[in-house]
């Protein structure tokens, strides 16, 4: 059984996974009544969106499409892991970078 905090923040946590627009919507939903579960996934998705942006802006330009494809595929796998955790109501950090995202964006 989910606790109240998780069930209240689950919708925003899931919405945050859908591109930048979903992230913005989840951020706005979470502004008035901060929910730790929603904030956890918002921080995680900010990090993954930054990775995707850097992949398109830097990796593709300087390292070519093969490197960009690999980074994009890895980011997609991390996104899937995160989305499944949000659906399950678990605070599941994505491997390797999840802990960093939580620390870097802890003010959110």
Helices and strands as residue ranges (DSSP letters): H 4-15, H 19-29, H 36-54, I 55-59, H 60-88, H 98-104
